[in-house]
């Protein structure tokens, strides 16, 4: 003789299954929110760190800060939020190319941080524009002198902000960088 489920057993089974399914869905939504928040955190902190690495790679070997430079018809001027640098050009062997210079500008356009390189044709560097941060909140350069062309160190402050739902994640870095080759001009 086979026995089927009673109505009470069916209701209890459906109730337990519904509670388990709701718990599983709640767990999924919680982990999805945590994942989204972590991705926003990575975007903010990672963007600030990548930008600071780019600043270090250009400021440390720079010979000087330029008041302005013409990059293919667009003139960029060093200020509190724009930095124009002159760097020695290097060849494939890592040797300085005599008389050749590379130029780098860091600038902000529509809340996005860019690095633009104008490399000498003999240089191992490649000319072009690179987006460094799409989540930039604030950027400032503080020079050690009023005349930026005499600057030997620069304080870089970068703040990034990423949004996930109603949560805002901030990233902030501050670093003082010295132009190691600044005195090579004397």
Secondary structure, 3 states (H helix, E strand, C coil): CCCCCCHHHHHHHHHHHHHHHHHHHHHHHHHHHHHHHHHHHHHHHHHHHHHHHHHHHHHCCEEEECCEEEECCEEEECCCCCEEEEEEEECCCCCEEEEEEEEEEEEEECCEEEEEEECCCCCCCCCEEEEEECCEEEEEEEECCCCHHHCCEEEEEEEEEEEECCEEEEEEEEEEEECCCHHHHC
